[in-house]
Amino acid sequence: MLLGPASGWAQVVDDSTKVLYGPKTTRVIYEAEVLRDSTSGTPLDTTLTRWPQERFWMHDTTFQQDLGAVGTASRPLLYQPNFQLGARFGRNVFDKYARDASSVAYYDSRSPYSFFRVVQSGAGEQVFEISYSRSLKKNFSIGLAYERIASNKILGVLRNRDGLVEHSNLLLFGRYQNDDERYHLLFNVSNVRHRAIEQGGIWPITTTTRLPSGEDSIIGQTRPRDLFNYDQERVYLTQAANNEDRDELYFTQTYRLLDRGLTLYHTFDAKRQYNNYSDQALRPREDPGFFYPRVLRSETNTLDRAEFRQVENTLGVLGRTKSVEYRLYARDRIASLTSQTLEQGATAANLRLTRIPTRNFNEVFFGGTAAFNYRTIYAVETSGEIHPLSFTDDSYSSPEYWLRGSIRTGPFSVEAISNSYVPTLTQQEFVGNHYEWHHLPGTNNEFRNTNTNQLMGRVQLKLSDFGVFTNQRFEASGGVVNIIDLVYYNTAGEPEQISDARNLVIGFARHQVKIGRVSFDNQATYTRGGDVNGIRIPSLVTNSRVYYESYIFKKALFSQVGAEVYFQSRYKAFDYSPSTQQFYQQNHFTIRSYPVANVFFVADIKAVSVFLKMAYVNQGIHRDGYFTTPYYTGYPRRFQLGVKWNFFN
């Protein structure tokens, strides 16, 4: 079906009747645009700026704390407000590598459009994606995409190419509109399989000798700076792994009733997430290398499983005029959570599982957005959602909500956010071989809603050219966040609620300028109040880029050559518990301030983009390495190669 001939579609030709296809004949359409009653799409992005930057290879491009390697567990490094209400699974450490069904790109092309991209490094990190789409008729297009993310171990390597992470994602997507463009349909089906070997971090190699005085002397790797031997380091876990499966069917359809003033829409989202943690080689409790805090069921094996299923139906209306835009909706969610763990006394020869009582949910949400613009002089936008009703007894009785409002005039804007939400299902209850807690609704251990309030001011300026300074852009924002009744994972790795308020002061600035052929792009985020119980955020995170761009070989090749430096200040980062898939607080390990410098060369030859990059070129200058999480090192110096090729026929 995908490779069959396309009919009923006009071609773009030049004076010699040669078919001309390219980025200008391919448009990208996103659901967010369709839900604003706009289907014209946006041009295909062929710029080179983001291509060599590692965080743009994944589906979450924010700064993240991870375990040092591609595909490992990660969490947002900087503060982010929560807009998810109701029953939420709470296993999010692999979200960075999974597609968001509501953000899938759909293509409106006048020819078959396909691309592949591959990134490979000498340290074994790999990102590969291939995508093919075509318009079967003028009103219908369909596509297929496959993605693979993989990495090799950088710690405790027993053999060459010792695999650490294996991730695959198969995606089927398509769009349809009728002849008068009153009806639109976007749909996608995805299948994700993620396997991550868990190592538990570095187990420092030390020896203990008895001094003549009778005291013990510990020698060897006694300081964090001694732990940068990478593949020669010893790790705690040798046969532990996390497996995560995600399957999802998603579609949105709209029907225009009265021009652009009134459109009916419906979104269906059915998804499943399955997590399995296993460790087939538990050390004896008296062993110095025993990693876990305790053993509750089996002394030889760990096998903890959980499966979350959810079906949502959203029905609403939307519309827009030149000055007003609105959307109102109601959503019903039916969900369930099933967990299993080993029976008491289970052995390697008899791994008997016991099922935890299934939790079922049926929840109703109401929400909407409204925006008003007056001659581009000022704009007001409000949005919100409330979860007032649940049809199951196993739910919190207190309502949840989030509200967001902003006012913009010229380059200045002010935004306020307020929300109240219940803990995740994992924070409410977990039963496994090493952890167990119960904070269910209606019990004495029930958690209260977490409440946050945020106020942020922002300015965005496009500055006039001044002498050799051109293309200047400046953006800055500052604000405060108040968090009450925060739920976090404490130093024991278990959820805990803080009654004291937490306050953050956040400042952000970014400046872009071009001097001749040289471009500069600098950004920094400052956070005050991020080093307290429940919150761990570096006070300063910066990213700076400088590059020279030009045409070479008689304008046959467009190139950029430059350098990039990432920096974060010292802080006591969260530790990681692989059996619960949660980052938790620790107070004994400080990750020192570190910069990571990269140099790169990027070239664009018609439809092909290539980059060559030497990552962490400053290794050995001041320090031999850096930590991303306590006892997890980042990658050493390595060479990276990336190729992306677009095909328009």
C-alpha positions as CSV (number, residue, x, y, z in Angstrom):
1,M,0.0,0.0,0.0
2,L,2.8,2.4,0.9
3,L,4.8,1.7,-2.3
4,G,1.8,1.7,-4.7
5,P,1.3,4.5,-7.3
6,A,-0.2,7.8,-6.1
7,S,-3.1,9.1,-8.1
8,G,-5.1,12.3,-8.3
9,W,-2.2,14.5,-7.1
10,A,-0.7,17.4,-9.1
11,Q,3.0,17.6,-9.7
12,V,5.3,20.6,-9.5
13,V,7.3,21.0,-12.7
14,D,9.7,23.5,-14.1
15,D,9.9,24.8,-17.7
16,S,11.5,21.6,-19.0
17,T,8.7,19.5,-17.4
18,K,11.2,18.0,-15.0
19,V,9.6,17.1,-11.7
20,L,10.8,19.3,-8.8
21,Y,10.3,18.0,-5.3
22,G,11.9,19.1,-2.1
23,P,11.4,20.8,1.3
24,K,9.2,23.5,-0.2
25,T,6.7,20.9,-1.4
26,T,6.5,19.1,1.9
27,R,4.6,20.4,4.9
28,V,4.6,19.1,8.4
29,I,1.2,19.0,10.3
30,Y,0.9,18.6,14.0
31,E,-2.2,17.9,16.1
32,A,-1.8,21.1,18.0
33,E,-2.4,23.0,14.8
34,V,-5.4,21.0,13.8
35,L,-6.9,21.7,17.2
36,R,-6.5,25.4,16.4
37,D,-8.5,24.8,13.2
38,S,-5.4,25.3,11.1
39,T,-4.2,22.6,8.7
40,S,-1.8,24.5,6.4
41,G,1.2,23.0,8.2
42,T,4.8,24.3,8.7
43,P,7.8,24.0,6.4
44,L,10.1,21.1,6.8
45,D,13.0,22.0,9.1
46,T,16.3,21.6,7.2
47,T,18.5,23.8,9.4
48,L,21.8,22.5,10.8
49,T,21.9,24.2,14.2
50,R,20.3,21.4,16.3
51,W,21.6,18.5,14.4
52,P,24.9,17.9,16.3
53,Q,23.4,18.7,19.7
54,E,22.8,15.4,21.6
55,R,19.7,16.5,23.5
56,F,17.9,17.0,20.2
57,W,18.4,13.4,19.2
58,M,15.7,12.3,21.7
59,H,12.0,13.1,22.0
60,D,12.4,15.2,25.1
61,T,14.9,18.0,24.4
62,T,15.1,19.5,27.9
63,F,18.2,19.2,30.1
64,Q,18.2,15.9,31.9
65,Q,20.0,14.1,34.7
66,D,20.7,10.5,33.5
67,L,23.0,7.6,34.3
68,G,25.7,8.8,32.0
69,A,24.9,6.8,28.9
70,V,22.4,7.0,26.0
71,G,19.1,5.2,26.8
72,T,19.6,5.1,30.6
73,A,17.1,6.3,33.2
74,S,16.7,10.1,33.3
75,R,14.7,12.9,34.9
76,P,14.3,16.6,34.1
77,L,17.2,18.5,35.6
78,L,15.4,21.9,35.9
79,Y,12.0,22.6,37.4
80,Q,8.9,21.9,35.3
81,P,5.2,22.4,36.4
82,N,2.9,19.5,36.4
83,F,-0.2,19.5,34.1
84,Q,-1.2,15.8,34.5
85,L,-4.1,15.1,36.8
86,G,-5.8,11.9,38.1
87,A,-4.4,8.4,38.0
88,R,-0.9,8.5,36.7
89,F,1.5,5.5,36.6
90,G,4.5,7.3,37.9
91,R,7.2,5.3,36.0
92,N,8.7,8.0,33.8
93,V,12.4,7.4,33.7
94,F,12.3,6.3,30.1
95,D,9.9,8.9,28.9
96,K,12.7,10.8,27.2
97,Y,13.1,8.1,24.6
98,A,9.3,7.5,23.9
99,R,7.3,9.4,21.4
100,D,4.4,11.6,22.6
101,A,1.4,10.4,20.5
102,S,-0.1,14.0,20.5
103,S,3.2,15.4,19.1
104,V,3.7,13.0,16.1
105,A,4.5,14.7,12.8
106,Y,2.2,14.1,9.9
107,Y,3.3,15.0,6.3
108,D,1.5,16.7,3.5
109,S,3.8,16.1,0.5
110,R,3.4,16.2,-3.2
111,S,5.7,13.2,-3.6
112,P,6.8,10.3,-1.4
113,Y,8.9,11.7,1.5
114,S,11.3,9.6,3.4
115,F,14.4,10.2,5.5
116,F,16.9,8.3,7.6
117,R,19.2,9.6,10.3
118,V,22.0,7.7,12.1
119,V,24.3,8.8,14.9
120,Q,27.2,6.6,15.9
121,S,30.1,7.1,18.3
122,G,33.3,5.2,19.2
123,A,31.8,4.6,22.7
124,G,29.0,2.5,21.3
125,E,26.1,5.0,21.4
126,Q,23.7,4.8,18.5
127,V,20.6,6.6,17.3
128,F,18.9,5.4,14.2
129,E,15.6,6.4,12.6
130,I,14.1,5.7,9.2
131,S,10.7,7.1,8.1
132,Y,8.7,6.8,4.9
133,S,5.4,8.6,4.1
134,R,3.4,9.3,1.0
135,S,0.1,10.8,-0.2
136,L,-2.0,8.0,-1.7
137,K,-4.5,10.6,-2.8
138,K,-4.7,14.3,-2.4
139,N,-6.7,13.9,0.9
140,F,-5.0,10.9,2.4
141,S,-1.4,10.2,3.4
142,I,0.2,7.3,5.4
143,G,3.6,6.6,6.8
144,L,5.8,4.2,8.7
145,A,8.8,4.9,10.9
146,Y,11.3,2.8,12.8
147,E,13.6,4.0,15.5
148,R,16.5,2.3,17.4
149,I,18.4,3.7,20.3
150,A,21.3,1.7,21.7
151,S,24.4,2.0,23.8
152,N,27.3,-0.1,25.2
153,K,28.5,-0.3,28.7
154,I,31.1,2.3,29.8
155,L,31.5,0.9,33.3
156,G,32.4,-2.7,34.3
157,V,32.9,-3.9,30.7
158,L,33.6,-7.6,30.6
159,R,33.9,-7.9,26.8
160,N,34.0,-5.6,23.7
161,R,30.6,-4.2,22.7
162,D,29.0,-5.2,25.9
163,G,25.4,-4.0,25.4
164,L,23.8,-1.7,28.0
165,V,20.6,-0.4,26.4
166,E,18.4,-1.5,23.5
167,H,15.4,0.5,22.4
168,S,13.1,0.1,19.4
169,N,10.0,1.9,18.3
170,L,7.7,1.1,15.4
171,L,5.2,3.8,14.4
172,L,2.4,3.7,11.8
173,F,0.8,7.2,11.2
174,G,-1.5,8.8,8.8
175,R,-3.9,11.7,8.0
176,Y,-7.1,12.1,6.1
177,Q,-9.4,15.1,5.1
178,N,-12.5,15.1,3.0
179,D,-12.8,17.2,-0.2
180,D,-14.3,20.2,1.3
181,E,-11.8,20.0,4.3
182,R,-14.6,20.1,6.9
183,Y,-13.4,16.7,8.3
184,H,-9.9,15.9,9.4
185,L,-8.4,12.7,10.9
186,L,-4.9,12.2,12.4
187,F,-4.0,8.7,13.7
188,N,-0.9,6.8,14.9
189,V,-0.1,3.4,16.3
190,S,3.2,2.9,18.2
191,N,5.0,-0.1,19.7
192,V,8.0,0.6,22.0
193,R,10.4,-1.9,23.6
194,H,13.1,-0.7,25.9
195,R,15.6,-2.9,27.7
196,A,18.2,-1.3,30.0
197,I,20.9,-3.3,31.9
198,E,21.1,-2.0,35.4
199,Q,24.5,-1.8,37.0
200,G,23.8,0.0,40.3
201,G,26.7,2.4,39.8
202,I,30.4,2.0,40.6
203,W,31.4,-0.2,43.5
204,P,34.7,1.4,44.6
205,I,37.6,-1.0,44.7
206,T,39.2,-0.7,48.1
207,T,41.2,-2.9,50.5
208,T,41.3,-2.8,54.3
209,T,44.5,-3.4,56.2
210,R,45.1,-3.6,60.0
211,L,47.6,-1.0,61.2
212,P,50.0,-1.8,64.1
213,S,47.9,0.4,66.3
214,G,44.9,-1.9,65.7
215,E,43.0,0.5,63.5
216,D,41.7,-0.4,60.0
217,S,43.2,1.5,57.0
218,I,41.1,1.7,53.8
219,I,43.2,2.2,50.7
220,G,42.3,2.3,47.0
221,Q,39.4,4.3,45.4
222,T,38.4,6.3,48.5
223,R,37.6,9.5,46.6
224,P,35.2,10.2,43.7
225,R,38.1,11.5,41.6
226,D,39.7,8.1,41.7
227,L,36.7,6.5,39.9
228,F,37.4,7.5,36.3
229,N,38.8,4.2,35.0
230,Y,35.5,3.6,33.1
231,D,35.6,0.0,31.7
232,Q,37.9,-1.2,34.5
233,E,35.6,-0.1,37.3
234,R,33.6,-2.6,39.3
235,V,29.8,-2.3,39.5
236,Y,27.3,-3.5,42.0
237,L,24.8,-5.4,39.7
238,T,25.8,-7.9,37.0
239,Q,22.5,-9.6,36.1
240,A,19.8,-6.9,36.7
241,A,17.7,-5.4,33.9
242,N,14.6,-3.2,33.4
243,N,12.3,-4.0,30.6
244,E,9.6,-1.5,29.6
245,D,6.9,-2.0,26.9
246,R,4.6,0.7,25.6
247,D,1.8,0.2,23.1
248,E,-0.6,3.0,22.0
249,L,-3.4,3.6,19.6
250,Y,-4.2,7.3,19.2
251,F,-6.4,9.3,16.9
252,T,-8.0,12.8,16.7
253,Q,-10.8,13.8,14.4
254,T,-12.4,17.1,13.8
255,Y,-15.5,18.2,12.0
256,R,-16.2,21.9,11.1
257,L,-19.9,22.7,11.8
258,L,-19.9,26.5,11.2
259,D,-16.9,27.7,9.2
260,R,-14.0,28.3,11.6
261,G,-16.3,29.5,14.4
262,L,-17.5,26.1,15.6
263,T,-15.7,22.7,15.2
264,L,-16.5,19.5,16.9
265,Y,-13.5,17.2,17.9
266,H,-12.9,13.8,19.4
267,T,-9.6,12.3,20.7
268,F,-9.2,8.6,21.5
269,D,-6.1,7.3,23.3
270,A,-5.6,3.7,24.4
271,K,-2.2,2.8,25.8
272,R,-0.4,0.2,27.9
273,Q,2.8,0.4,29.8
274,Y,4.5,-2.7,31.2
275,N,7.5,-2.6,33.5
276,N,9.5,-5.6,34.6
277,Y,12.6,-5.5,36.9
278,S,14.6,-8.6,37.4
279,D,17.9,-9.5,39.1
280,Q,19.0,-13.1,38.8
281,A,22.1,-12.8,41.0
282,L,21.3,-11.3,44.4
283,R,24.4,-11.2,46.6
284,P,24.1,-12.5,50.2
285,R,23.1,-9.7,52.7
286,E,26.4,-9.9,54.5
287,D,28.3,-9.4,51.2
288,P,30.1,-6.0,51.0
289,G,28.6,-5.6,47.5
290,F,25.0,-6.1,48.6
291,F,23.3,-3.3,46.7
292,Y,19.7,-3.2,48.0
293,P,18.4,-1.8,51.3
294,R,16.7,-5.1,52.3
295,V,15.2,-8.4,51.0
296,L,11.5,-8.9,51.7
297,R,10.7,-12.1,49.8
298,S,13.4,-14.0,47.8
299,E,17.0,-14.2,48.9
300,T,18.2,-15.3,45.4
301,N,16.1,-13.5,42.8
302,T,14.1,-10.3,42.2
303,L,11.2,-10.2,39.8
304,D,8.8,-7.1,40.2
305,R,6.2,-6.4,37.5
306,A,3.6,-3.8,36.9
307,E,1.2,-3.0,34.1
308,F,-0.8,0.2,33.6
309,R,-3.6,0.3,31.1
310,Q,-5.6,3.4,30.1
311,V,-8.3,4.4,27.7
312,E,-9.3,8.0,27.3
313,N,-12.1,9.6,25.2
314,T,-12.1,13.4,24.9
315,L,-15.0,15.2,23.3
316,G,-15.1,19.0,22.7
317,V,-15.7,22.0,20.6
318,L,-13.3,24.6,19.3
319,G,-13.3,27.7,17.1
320,R,-11.4,30.8,16.2
321,T,-11.7,34.2,14.6
322,K,-9.2,36.9,13.9
323,S,-9.3,38.0,17.5
324,V,-10.8,35.2,19.6
325,E,-9.9,31.5,20.0
326,Y,-11.4,28.9,22.3
327,R,-11.6,25.2,23.0
328,L,-13.8,23.4,25.6
329,Y,-13.7,19.6,26.3
330,A,-14.8,16.8,28.6
331,R,-12.6,13.7,29.0
332,D,-13.3,10.2,30.4
333,R,-10.5,8.0,31.6
334,I,-10.8,4.3,32.4
335,A,-7.5,2.9,33.8
336,S,-6.2,-0.1,35.8
337,L,-2.9,-1.0,37.5
338,T,-1.9,-4.6,38.0
339,S,1.3,-5.6,40.0
340,Q,3.1,-8.8,40.7
341,T,6.1,-9.8,42.8
342,L,7.7,-13.0,44.0
343,E,6.0,-15.1,46.7
344,Q,7.6,-15.3,50.1
345,G,10.6,-17.7,50.0
346,A,10.7,-18.0,46.2
347,T,13.9,-19.6,44.9
348,A,15.7,-19.6,41.6
349,A,14.3,-23.1,40.9
350,N,10.7,-22.0,41.7
351,L,9.9,-18.4,40.9
352,R,6.3,-18.2,42.0
353,L,4.6,-14.8,41.5
354,T,1.9,-13.3,43.7
355,R,-0.6,-10.7,42.3
356,I,-1.3,-7.5,44.2
357,P,-5.0,-6.5,44.1
358,T,-5.7,-4.7,40.9
359,R,-6.7,-1.0,41.2
360,N,-9.3,0.3,38.8
361,F,-10.2,3.9,37.9
362,N,-12.9,5.8,36.1
363,E,-12.3,9.5,36.1
364,V,-13.9,12.5,34.4
365,F,-12.1,15.8,33.5
366,F,-13.3,19.1,32.2
367,G,-11.1,21.8,30.6
368,G,-10.6,24.4,28.0
369,T,-8.6,27.3,26.6
370,A,-9.6,30.8,25.6
371,A,-7.5,33.5,23.9
372,F,-8.1,37.1,22.9
373,N,-5.9,39.3,20.7
374,Y,-6.3,43.0,20.0
375,R,-4.6,44.2,16.9
376,T,-1.3,42.5,18.0
377,I,-1.1,45.2,20.7
378,Y,-1.9,42.8,23.5
379,A,-3.1,39.2,24.0
380,V,-4.8,37.4,26.9
381,E,-4.8,33.6,27.1
382,T,-6.3,31.4,29.8
383,S,-6.5,27.6,30.1
384,G,-7.2,25.0,32.7
385,E,-8.5,21.6,33.6
386,I,-10.4,20.2,36.6
387,H,-10.8,16.6,37.8
388,P,-13.9,16.9,40.1
389,L,-15.3,13.4,39.8
390,S,-14.3,9.7,40.0
391,F,-16.6,6.7,39.8
392,T,-14.4,4.4,41.8
393,D,-13.8,4.1,45.6
394,D,-10.1,3.7,45.2
395,S,-9.5,7.4,44.3
396,Y,-8.8,10.6,46.2
397,S,-11.9,12.6,47.2
398,S,-10.2,16.0,46.9
399,P,-10.6,17.7,43.5
400,E,-7.6,18.3,41.3
401,Y,-7.0,21.2,38.9
402,W,-4.5,23.3,37.0
403,L,-5.0,26.9,35.8
404,R,-2.8,28.9,33.5
405,G,-3.2,32.5,32.5
406,S,-0.9,34.9,30.5
407,I,-1.0,38.5,29.3
408,R,1.3,39.8,26.5
409,T,1.8,43.3,25.2
410,G,4.6,43.8,22.7
411,P,7.7,41.9,23.8
412,F,6.6,41.6,27.4
413,S,4.4,38.9,29.0
414,V,3.4,37.7,32.4
415,E,2.2,34.2,33.2
416,A,0.6,32.6,36.3
417,I,0.2,28.9,36.9
418,S,-1.7,27.2,39.8
419,N,-2.3,23.5,40.3
420,S,-3.3,20.8,42.8
421,Y,-2.7,17.2,42.1
422,V,-2.6,13.8,43.8
423,P,0.5,11.6,44.1
424,T,1.3,9.1,41.3
425,L,0.0,5.5,41.7
426,T,3.6,4.3,42.3
427,Q,3.9,6.9,45.2
428,Q,0.6,5.6,46.6
429,E,1.6,1.9,46.6
430,F,4.5,-0.3,45.7
431,V,5.1,-4.0,46.6
432,G,8.3,-5.6,45.6
433,N,11.3,-7.7,46.8
434,H,13.2,-4.7,48.2
435,Y,10.6,-2.0,48.9
436,E,7.0,-2.0,50.0
437,W,4.8,1.0,51.0
438,H,1.1,1.7,51.1
439,H,-0.3,5.3,51.0
440,L,-3.7,4.5,49.6
441,P,-6.7,6.9,49.6
442,G,-8.8,6.6,52.7
443,T,-6.1,5.1,54.9
444,N,-4.1,6.8,57.7
445,N,-1.0,7.0,55.5
446,E,-2.9,8.8,52.7
447,F,-0.9,11.7,51.1
448,R,-2.5,15.1,50.6
449,N,-2.6,16.9,47.3
450,T,0.5,18.8,46.2
451,N,-0.2,22.4,45.5
452,T,2.0,24.8,43.5
453,N,1.8,28.4,42.4
454,Q,4.1,30.0,39.9
455,L,4.4,33.6,38.6
456,M,6.7,34.3,35.7
457,G,7.6,37.4,33.7
458,R,9.2,37.3,30.3
459,V,10.7,39.6,27.6
460,Q,11.5,38.6,24.0
461,L,13.3,41.1,21.8
462,K,14.6,41.2,18.3
463,L,17.3,43.8,18.4
464,S,18.3,46.1,15.6
465,D,21.5,45.6,13.8
466,F,24.4,47.5,15.2
467,G,27.6,47.8,13.2
468,V,28.9,44.2,12.7
469,F,26.3,42.8,15.1
470,T,23.3,41.4,13.2
471,N,20.4,39.0,13.8
472,Q,20.4,39.8,17.5
473,R,17.7,38.1,19.7
474,F,17.4,38.4,23.4
475,E,15.1,36.5,25.7
476,A,14.9,36.7,29.5
477,S,12.5,35.5,32.1
478,G,12.2,35.4,35.9
479,G,9.8,34.1,38.4
480,V,9.0,32.5,41.7
481,V,7.5,29.0,42.5
482,N,5.8,28.0,45.7
483,I,5.3,24.3,46.4
484,I,3.2,23.0,49.3
485,D,2.9,19.3,50.4
486,L,5.5,18.1,48.0
487,V,5.8,14.3,47.7
488,Y,9.3,13.0,46.9
489,Y,11.5,9.9,47.4
490,N,13.5,10.2,50.6
491,T,17.0,8.9,51.4
492,A,15.5,5.5,52.1
493,G,14.1,5.5,48.5
494,E,10.5,5.6,49.8
495,P,7.9,8.3,49.2
496,E,7.5,11.0,51.8
497,Q,5.5,14.2,52.0
498,I,6.9,17.5,53.2
499,S,4.5,19.8,55.0
500,D,6.9,22.8,54.8
501,A,6.6,25.0,51.7
502,R,9.4,25.0,49.1
503,N,10.2,28.2,47.3
504,L,12.2,28.5,44.1
505,V,13.5,31.7,42.3
506,I,14.2,31.0,38.7
507,G,15.9,33.2,36.2
508,F,16.6,32.5,32.5
509,A,18.4,34.4,29.8
510,R,19.4,33.7,26.2
511,H,21.2,35.9,23.7
512,Q,21.9,35.2,20.0
513,V,24.0,37.3,17.7
514,K,25.8,37.1,14.5
515,I,29.1,38.9,13.7
516,G,29.9,38.5,10.1
517,R,29.9,34.7,9.5
518,V,30.3,33.9,13.2
519,S,27.2,33.1,15.3
520,F,27.0,33.1,19.1
521,D,24.2,31.5,21.1
522,N,24.4,31.6,24.9
523,Q,21.8,30.6,27.4
524,A,21.7,30.2,31.2
525,T,19.2,29.1,33.9
526,Y,19.7,30.2,37.5
527,T,17.7,28.5,40.3
528,R,17.7,29.5,43.9
529,G,16.2,27.2,46.5
530,G,17.0,23.9,44.7
531,D,19.2,22.4,47.4
532,V,16.7,21.4,50.0
533,N,14.9,18.2,51.0
534,G,12.7,17.1,48.1
535,I,14.3,19.3,45.5
536,R,17.8,19.0,43.9
537,I,18.5,21.4,41.1
538,P,21.9,22.9,40.2
539,S,21.9,26.6,40.9
540,L,23.4,27.3,37.4
541,V,23.0,25.5,34.1
542,T,24.5,27.1,30.9
543,N,24.9,26.1,27.3
544,S,27.0,28.2,24.9
545,R,27.7,27.7,21.2
546,V,29.8,29.5,18.7
547,Y,30.2,28.5,15.0
548,Y,31.4,29.8,11.7
549,E,29.3,29.1,8.7
550,S,30.0,29.5,5.0
551,Y,29.7,27.9,1.5
552,I,32.6,26.0,0.1
553,F,33.4,24.2,-3.1
554,K,31.7,26.8,-5.3
555,K,28.6,26.9,-3.0
556,A,28.1,23.1,-3.5
557,L,28.4,22.6,0.3
558,F,27.1,24.7,3.2
559,S,29.1,24.2,6.4
560,Q,29.3,25.1,10.1
561,V,32.4,24.6,12.2
562,G,32.3,25.5,15.9
563,A,32.3,24.6,19.6
564,E,29.8,24.0,22.3
565,V,30.2,24.1,26.1
566,Y,27.7,22.8,28.6
567,F,28.2,23.7,32.3
568,Q,26.4,22.9,35.5
569,S,27.3,23.9,39.0
570,R,27.8,21.6,42.0
571,Y,24.9,20.0,43.7
572,K,23.8,16.8,45.6
573,A,22.1,15.1,42.7
574,F,19.3,12.5,43.3
575,D,20.5,8.9,43.4
576,Y,18.7,6.1,41.4
577,S,16.9,3.0,42.5
578,P,16.5,0.5,39.6
579,S,14.0,-1.8,41.3
580,T,11.5,1.0,41.7
581,Q,12.6,3.0,38.6
582,Q,12.7,6.2,40.8
583,F,15.3,8.9,41.5
584,Y,15.6,9.5,45.3
585,Q,17.3,11.9,47.6
586,Q,20.9,11.3,49.0
587,N,23.1,13.6,51.1
588,H,26.5,12.0,50.9
589,F,27.7,12.6,47.3
590,T,28.2,16.0,45.8
591,I,28.6,16.2,42.0
592,R,31.1,18.9,41.5
593,S,30.8,21.7,38.9
594,Y,31.9,20.6,35.5
595,P,32.0,21.8,31.9
596,V,31.7,19.5,28.9
597,A,33.2,21.0,25.7
598,N,32.6,19.7,22.2
599,V,33.9,20.7,18.8
600,F,32.0,20.0,15.6
601,F,31.8,20.3,11.8
602,V,28.4,20.2,10.1
603,A,27.9,20.1,6.3
604,D,24.8,20.2,4.1
605,I,25.0,18.9,0.5
606,K,21.6,19.2,-1.1
607,A,19.5,16.6,0.8
608,V,22.3,15.2,2.9
609,S,23.4,16.6,6.3
610,V,26.6,15.3,8.0
611,F,28.3,16.2,11.2
612,L,31.6,15.2,12.7
613,K,32.0,15.9,16.4
614,M,34.7,15.3,19.1
615,A,32.8,15.2,22.4
616,Y,34.3,16.1,25.7
617,V,37.5,17.4,24.3
618,N,38.4,19.0,27.6
619,Q,38.7,15.6,29.4
620,G,42.0,15.5,31.3
621,I,42.0,19.3,31.7
622,H,41.4,19.9,35.4
623,R,39.5,16.6,35.8
624,D,39.6,13.1,34.2
625,G,35.8,12.9,34.1
626,Y,32.5,13.9,35.6
627,F,29.5,12.3,37.3
628,T,25.9,12.7,36.1
629,T,24.4,10.7,39.0
630,P,26.2,9.5,42.2
631,Y,28.6,6.8,41.1
632,Y,27.6,7.0,37.5
633,T,30.1,8.7,35.2
634,G,29.4,10.5,32.0
635,Y,31.0,9.4,28.7
636,P,34.7,9.9,28.2
637,R,36.2,11.7,25.2
638,R,34.9,10.1,22.0
639,F,34.2,10.8,18.3
640,Q,30.7,11.0,17.0
641,L,29.4,10.8,13.4
642,G,25.9,11.7,12.2
643,V,24.2,11.4,8.8
644,K,20.7,12.5,7.8
645,W,19.4,12.1,4.3
646,N,16.0,13.3,2.9
647,F,14.4,11.8,-0.1
648,F,11.6,13.5,-1.9
649,N,10.7,11.0,-4.6
